[in-house]
Amino acid sequence: MYIGDFATGITLDTKFNTQKADGTPITLAGTPSLAVYKDNGTVESTSGLTLTVDFDAKTGLHNARIDTSLDGAFYSSGANFQVMIAAGTVNGFSQVGVIIAEFSLNNRSALRPTTAGRTLDVSAGGEAGLDWANVGSPTTALGLSGTTVKTATDVATQATDIQARLPAALVGGRIDASIGAVAAGVIAAASFAAGALDAVWSTAARLLTAGTNIVLAKGTGVTGFNDLDAAGVRSAVGLASASLDTQLTAIDDFIDTEVASILAAVDTEVAAIKAKTDQLAFTTANRVDSQVFGMQAGTVTAAAIATDAIDADALAADAVTEIRAALNNLSAAQVKTEVVNALSVDTYVEPGQGVPGTTVPLTTKIGFLYKAWRNTHTQTMDEYALFSDDGGTKDQKAVVTDNGTSFVRSKVTTGA
């Protein structure tokens, strides 16, 4: 009995009956069990199988449940399966090999949902619904969610309306049109290209120079500006002569005032600087001859002094004498204290991993001796190893050999 084609990973149930020869229902006895064949294979899988004998307390009615999610490798897509009685008897006769059901997984239906249990949305006329988020092989990005698609008639109407608003032909590849009106405040400084306003104001300044008549020759692109003088230009821009002259005079006065203020401030600052520099005495080598009367503690360090920057000639005679006296007057106790501190107080880091050098400080050499006495070391048939303080890092090692006569340890090298 073929029970259908299903999606992979589902759980399905099928029922079957057992009867006597006369048709009387009888239970499936003899420790019954089921197994599943796949296609033409001989592997009998019991994965995911559950047999319920005498289902719902009905003698001879049995239920087989197959959970295909428990073995995805066996219950694979595109295969056919047969459910067989692997063990069991009916009225004393063996039922082994009896096929009770057949099914397939993704091997029959041409159209099925990606998610099991879902149905295809079909209109009353039989058309399948569209999902904008799942369009096969799109050539451009899709963004039609919530969008009303116009009909051909609507598109044609809109195109005709747009054509009526455009000029019949382009001039030089551009739309040739005139500005009939401009709303107030729409043309601002930001509306002009870089440098355009500078050119406008430069031209205006030349045209409006008091008492000068500017004559513009009529030519290409210049129409109606022949023989205009300053008064004519003022009239053209809508400004009264007195008003414009007043504004220009005010601008000139403002500039004069600001320049005078700046010059006065500069004079004051220069005079103050000169009063300070007049107190400096310069040598023939153009250096400032001065004395340091006080200095904050810790401001002069070894790194701040260039090589040979301070020599005996650069210091006063008494300063050199005092420095030398201080160095010569170190007592034996002071020297002893420093030596004791270096040997008994100061601490030194244990040499780390690496090759012991041939020319290293005495403290490093002593450190290697202490490290070899203190730290963990191992000795095998062919290697001596010295470890770091943690006991797990091999810092140094040496190759050892023994020919029965001589034991030789090679030069110590890094343990890395």
C-alpha positions as CSV (number, residue, x, y, z in Angstrom):
1,M,0.0,0.0,0.0
2,Y,1.6,3.3,-1.2
3,I,0.8,6.0,1.4
4,G,2.3,9.0,-0.3
5,D,5.2,11.3,-1.0
6,F,6.4,13.4,1.9
7,A,8.9,16.1,2.8
8,T,12.1,15.0,4.6
9,G,12.3,15.2,8.3
10,I,8.6,14.5,9.0
11,T,6.9,11.9,11.2
12,L,4.2,9.8,9.5
13,D,1.8,7.1,10.7
14,T,0.3,4.1,8.8
15,K,-2.0,1.3,10.0
16,F,-2.3,-2.3,8.9
17,N,-4.3,-5.4,9.9
18,T,-3.5,-9.1,10.6
19,Q,-6.3,-11.8,10.2
20,K,-6.8,-15.5,10.2
21,A,-7.5,-17.4,7.0
22,D,-11.3,-16.9,7.6
23,G,-10.9,-13.2,7.9
24,T,-11.1,-13.0,11.7
25,P,-8.8,-10.4,13.2
26,I,-5.9,-11.8,15.2
27,T,-3.0,-10.1,17.0
28,L,0.5,-10.0,15.6
29,A,2.4,-12.3,18.0
30,G,6.0,-13.6,18.4
31,T,7.8,-10.4,19.6
32,P,6.9,-8.5,16.4
33,S,9.1,-5.7,14.9
34,L,9.4,-3.7,11.7
35,A,12.2,-2.7,9.4
36,V,12.5,-0.3,6.4
37,Y,14.2,-0.9,3.0
38,K,15.4,2.0,0.9
39,D,15.0,1.8,-2.9
40,N,16.7,-1.4,-4.1
41,G,19.1,-1.7,-1.1
42,T,19.3,-4.6,1.3
43,V,20.0,-2.5,4.4
44,E,17.2,-3.0,7.0
45,S,16.9,0.2,9.1
46,T,15.0,0.3,12.3
47,S,15.8,4.0,13.0
48,G,12.8,6.1,13.9
49,L,10.4,3.1,13.8
50,T,7.7,2.5,16.5
51,L,5.2,-0.4,16.3
52,T,2.0,-0.4,18.3
53,V,0.3,-3.8,18.3
54,D,-3.5,-4.0,18.7
55,F,-3.7,-0.1,18.4
56,D,-6.5,1.5,20.4
57,A,-7.2,-2.0,22.0
58,K,-8.4,-3.2,18.6
59,T,-7.3,-6.8,18.0
60,G,-5.5,-7.2,14.7
61,L,-5.2,-3.4,14.1
62,H,-1.6,-2.1,14.3
63,N,0.1,1.3,13.9
64,A,3.6,2.0,12.4
65,R,5.1,5.4,13.2
66,I,8.2,6.5,11.2
67,D,10.2,9.5,12.4
68,T,12.4,10.4,9.4
69,S,14.2,13.2,11.2
70,L,16.2,10.7,13.4
71,D,18.3,9.4,10.4
72,G,18.6,12.0,7.7
73,A,21.3,10.0,5.9
74,F,19.0,7.0,5.5
75,Y,15.7,8.9,5.0
76,S,17.1,11.1,2.2
77,S,15.3,13.2,-0.3
78,G,14.4,11.6,-3.7
79,A,14.2,8.0,-2.4
80,N,11.5,5.3,-2.1
81,F,11.0,3.3,1.1
82,Q,9.2,0.0,2.0
83,V,8.1,-0.9,5.6
84,M,8.4,-4.7,6.3
85,I,7.5,-7.0,9.1
86,A,10.9,-8.0,10.4
87,A,9.6,-10.4,13.1
88,G,6.2,-11.7,14.1
89,T,3.6,-14.4,13.6
90,V,-0.1,-14.6,12.7
91,N,-2.0,-17.7,14.0
92,G,1.4,-19.4,14.3
93,F,2.6,-18.6,10.8
94,S,5.7,-16.3,10.3
95,Q,5.0,-12.9,8.7
96,V,8.6,-12.0,8.1
97,G,9.1,-10.2,4.8
98,V,5.5,-9.0,4.5
99,I,5.4,-5.4,3.2
100,I,2.8,-3.3,5.0
101,A,3.3,0.1,3.4
102,E,5.4,2.1,0.9
103,F,6.2,5.8,0.8
104,S,8.7,8.3,-0.8
105,L,10.4,11.5,0.3
106,N,10.4,14.3,-2.2
107,N,10.3,11.9,-5.1
108,R,6.8,12.2,-6.6
109,S,5.2,15.7,-6.3
110,A,6.5,18.2,-8.8
111,L,5.4,21.2,-6.7
112,R,5.8,21.3,-2.9
113,P,6.4,24.0,-0.3
114,T,9.9,24.6,1.1
115,T,8.5,24.5,4.6
116,A,6.5,21.4,5.4
117,G,2.9,21.9,6.1
118,R,2.5,25.1,4.1
119,T,0.1,25.4,1.2
120,L,0.3,27.4,-2.1
121,D,-1.7,30.6,-2.1
122,V,-4.0,30.4,-5.2
123,S,-6.6,32.9,-6.3
124,A,-10.2,32.1,-7.2
125,G,-9.2,32.0,-10.8
126,G,-6.4,29.5,-10.2
127,E,-3.4,31.9,-10.4
128,A,-0.6,31.4,-7.9
129,G,0.2,34.3,-5.6
130,L,3.5,36.3,-5.8
131,D,6.0,36.8,-3.1
132,W,8.3,39.8,-3.8
133,A,10.9,38.5,-1.3
134,N,11.3,35.2,-3.2
135,V,11.6,35.9,-7.0
136,G,13.7,33.5,-9.0
137,S,16.8,34.8,-10.7
138,P,16.1,38.6,-10.3
139,T,18.4,40.8,-12.4
140,T,17.9,43.9,-10.2
141,A,17.0,44.7,-6.6
142,L,13.4,44.2,-5.7
143,G,11.5,46.7,-3.7
144,L,7.8,46.2,-4.6
145,S,6.4,45.5,-1.1
146,G,3.3,47.6,-0.7
147,T,3.6,49.1,-4.2
148,T,0.7,49.6,-6.5
149,V,1.8,48.7,-10.1
150,K,0.3,51.1,-12.7
151,T,-1.5,49.7,-15.7
152,A,-0.3,50.4,-19.2
153,T,-3.1,53.0,-19.6
154,D,-2.0,54.9,-16.5
155,V,1.6,54.9,-17.6
156,A,0.7,56.2,-21.1
157,T,-1.5,59.0,-19.5
158,Q,1.4,60.2,-17.2
159,A,3.9,60.1,-20.1
160,T,1.6,62.2,-22.3
161,D,1.2,64.8,-19.5
162,I,5.0,65.0,-19.0
163,Q,5.6,65.4,-22.7
164,A,3.2,68.4,-22.8
165,R,5.3,70.2,-20.2
166,L,8.7,69.7,-21.9
167,P,10.1,71.8,-24.9
168,A,9.7,70.2,-28.4
169,A,13.5,70.0,-28.9
170,L,16.8,70.4,-27.0
171,V,19.3,73.1,-27.8
172,G,22.8,71.9,-27.7
173,G,21.7,68.9,-25.7
174,R,20.1,71.1,-23.0
175,I,16.5,72.3,-22.3
176,D,16.1,75.8,-23.6
177,A,13.8,77.6,-21.2
178,S,13.1,81.0,-19.6
179,I,12.6,81.7,-15.9
180,G,9.2,83.3,-15.7
181,A,9.2,83.9,-11.9
182,V,11.4,83.2,-8.9
183,A,10.0,82.8,-5.4
184,A,11.3,85.3,-2.8
185,G,14.4,84.2,-0.9
186,V,15.3,81.2,-3.1
187,I,18.5,82.7,-4.5
188,A,21.1,82.9,-1.8
189,A,24.9,83.1,-1.6
190,A,25.1,79.3,-1.5
191,S,23.2,79.2,-4.9
192,F,26.2,80.7,-6.7
193,A,29.2,78.7,-7.9
194,A,32.5,79.3,-6.2
195,G,33.8,82.7,-7.2
196,A,30.6,83.9,-8.9
197,L,29.7,86.4,-6.1
198,D,33.3,87.8,-6.1
199,A,32.9,88.6,-9.8
200,V,29.5,90.2,-9.3
201,W,30.7,92.5,-6.5
202,S,34.0,93.3,-8.3
203,T,31.9,94.4,-11.4
204,A,29.5,96.4,-9.2
205,A,32.4,98.2,-7.5
206,R,33.9,99.3,-10.8
207,L,30.5,100.5,-12.2
208,L,29.5,102.5,-9.1
209,T,32.8,104.4,-8.6
210,A,31.7,108.0,-7.8
211,G,32.2,110.5,-10.6
212,T,33.3,107.9,-13.2
213,N,31.4,107.1,-16.4
214,I,31.8,103.5,-17.4
215,V,31.0,102.7,-21.1
216,L,30.3,99.1,-22.0
217,A,30.7,98.2,-25.6
218,K,27.6,96.4,-27.0
219,G,28.6,92.8,-28.0
220,T,27.6,89.2,-27.7
221,G,25.7,88.5,-24.5
222,V,25.7,92.2,-23.6
223,T,22.3,93.9,-24.4
224,G,20.9,97.2,-23.2
225,F,24.0,98.3,-21.2
226,N,25.4,100.9,-23.7
227,D,26.7,104.2,-22.2
228,L,25.7,103.6,-18.6
229,D,27.4,105.8,-16.1
230,A,27.4,105.5,-12.3
231,A,24.0,107.2,-11.9
232,G,22.5,104.9,-14.6
233,V,23.8,101.8,-12.8
234,R,22.4,103.0,-9.4
235,S,19.1,103.6,-11.1
236,A,19.1,100.2,-12.7
237,V,19.7,98.5,-9.3
238,G,17.0,100.5,-7.7
239,L,19.2,102.6,-5.3
240,A,19.0,106.3,-4.8
241,S,22.3,108.1,-5.4
242,A,22.3,109.6,-1.9
243,S,21.6,106.2,-0.3
244,L,24.3,104.4,-2.2
245,D,26.9,107.2,-1.5
246,T,26.0,107.1,2.2
247,Q,26.5,103.3,2.3
248,L,29.9,103.5,0.5
249,T,31.0,106.3,2.8
250,A,30.0,104.3,5.9
251,I,32.0,101.3,4.6
252,D,35.1,103.4,3.9
253,D,34.9,105.0,7.4
254,F,34.5,101.6,9.1
255,I,37.6,100.2,7.2
256,D,39.7,103.3,8.1
257,T,38.7,103.0,11.8
258,E,39.5,99.2,12.0
259,V,42.9,99.6,10.2
260,A,43.8,102.5,12.5
261,S,42.9,100.3,15.6
262,I,45.0,97.4,14.3
263,L,48.0,99.6,13.6
264,A,47.8,101.1,17.1
265,A,47.7,97.7,18.7
266,V,50.7,96.5,16.6
267,D,52.7,99.6,17.7
268,T,51.9,98.9,21.4
269,E,53.0,95.2,21.2
270,V,56.2,96.0,19.2
271,A,57.1,98.7,21.8
272,A,56.6,96.2,24.6
273,I,58.8,93.6,22.9
274,K,61.5,96.1,22.2
275,A,61.6,97.1,25.9
276,K,62.4,93.5,26.7
277,T,65.0,92.9,24.0
278,D,66.8,96.2,24.8
279,Q,67.8,94.6,28.2
280,L,69.7,91.8,26.4
281,A,73.4,92.0,25.7
282,F,74.6,90.3,22.5
283,T,78.2,89.0,22.1
284,T,80.2,89.3,18.9
285,A,79.0,85.8,18.0
286,N,75.4,87.1,18.1
287,R,74.6,85.1,21.3
288,V,72.7,86.4,24.2
289,D,75.0,87.1,27.1
290,S,73.0,86.3,30.3
291,Q,73.1,84.5,33.6
292,V,70.8,81.9,35.1
293,F,69.8,83.2,38.6
294,G,67.4,80.3,39.4
295,M,66.1,77.1,38.0
296,Q,63.4,74.7,39.0
297,A,64.6,71.4,40.5
298,G,64.8,68.4,38.1
299,T,64.5,70.5,34.9
300,V,68.0,69.6,33.5
301,T,68.5,65.8,33.0
302,A,71.2,63.8,31.2
303,A,69.0,63.4,28.2
304,A,68.4,67.1,28.0
305,I,72.1,67.9,27.7
306,A,73.7,67.4,24.2
307,T,77.1,65.6,24.0
308,D,79.9,68.1,25.1
309,A,77.2,70.8,25.6
310,I,78.7,71.8,28.9
311,D,82.5,71.9,29.3
312,A,84.8,73.7,31.7
313,D,84.9,76.8,29.5
314,A,81.1,77.2,29.7
315,L,81.1,77.2,33.5
316,A,82.3,79.8,35.9
317,A,85.7,79.1,37.5
318,D,84.2,78.7,40.9
319,A,81.5,76.3,39.6
320,V,84.1,74.0,38.1
321,T,86.1,74.1,41.3
322,E,83.0,73.1,43.4
323,I,82.1,70.3,41.1
324,R,85.6,68.8,41.2
325,A,85.8,69.2,44.9
326,A,82.5,67.4,45.4
327,L,83.7,64.4,43.2
328,N,87.0,64.2,45.0
329,N,85.5,64.3,48.5
330,L,83.5,61.0,48.2
331,S,84.4,59.1,51.4
332,A,85.2,55.5,51.6
333,A,82.0,55.0,53.6
334,Q,79.9,56.5,50.8
335,V,81.6,54.2,48.2
336,K,81.1,51.2,50.4
337,T,77.5,52.0,50.9
338,E,76.9,52.0,47.1
339,V,78.8,48.8,46.7
340,V,76.9,47.0,49.5
341,N,73.6,48.2,47.9
342,A,74.6,46.8,44.5
343,L,75.5,43.4,46.1
344,S,73.0,43.1,48.9
345,V,70.1,45.4,48.3
346,D,69.6,45.7,44.5
347,T,67.8,42.8,42.8
348,Y,68.5,41.4,39.3
349,V,66.2,39.5,37.0
350,E,66.9,35.9,36.3
351,P,68.4,35.4,32.8
352,G,65.6,34.3,30.4
353,Q,65.4,32.0,27.4
354,G,68.2,32.4,24.9
355,V,71.8,31.7,24.0
356,P,74.2,32.7,26.8
357,G,76.5,35.4,25.3
358,T,80.3,35.4,25.4
359,T,80.5,39.1,26.4
360,V,77.7,39.8,28.9
361,P,77.7,41.8,32.2
362,L,79.0,40.1,35.4
363,T,75.5,40.2,36.9
364,T,74.2,38.1,34.0
365,K,77.0,35.6,34.3
366,I,76.3,35.3,38.1
367,G,72.6,35.0,37.3
368,F,73.2,32.0,35.0
369,L,75.2,30.3,37.8
370,Y,72.4,30.9,40.4
371,K,69.8,29.8,37.9
372,A,71.6,26.5,37.1
373,W,71.8,25.8,40.9
374,R,68.3,26.8,41.8
375,N,66.0,25.9,38.9
376,T,64.7,22.6,37.7
377,H,67.0,20.8,35.2
378,T,66.9,17.4,33.5
379,Q,69.5,15.1,32.1
380,T,68.7,12.4,29.5
381,M,70.9,10.2,27.4
382,D,71.4,12.9,24.9
383,E,70.3,16.3,26.3
384,Y,70.8,18.5,29.3
385,A,67.9,21.0,29.9
386,L,67.6,24.0,32.2
387,F,64.1,25.4,32.9
388,S,62.7,28.8,33.8
389,D,61.2,29.6,37.2
390,D,57.8,28.2,36.2
391,G,59.4,24.8,35.7
392,G,57.7,24.3,32.4
393,T,59.6,26.4,29.9
394,K,62.9,25.1,28.6
395,D,65.2,28.1,28.6
396,Q,68.6,26.5,27.8
397,K,69.8,23.1,26.6
398,A,72.9,21.3,25.5
399,V,73.6,18.1,23.6
400,V,75.4,15.3,25.6
401,T,77.2,12.2,24.3
402,D,78.9,9.2,26.0
403,N,81.0,6.8,24.0
404,G,81.8,4.7,27.1
405,T,85.1,6.4,27.6
406,S,84.2,10.2,27.6
407,F,81.1,12.0,28.7
408,V,80.8,15.2,26.6
409,R,78.3,18.1,27.0
410,S,78.3,20.6,24.1
411,K,78.1,24.4,24.5
412,V,74.8,25.5,26.1
413,T,72.3,27.1,23.6
414,T,68.7,28.3,23.7
415,G,66.0,25.9,24.7
416,A,63.5,27.3,22.1
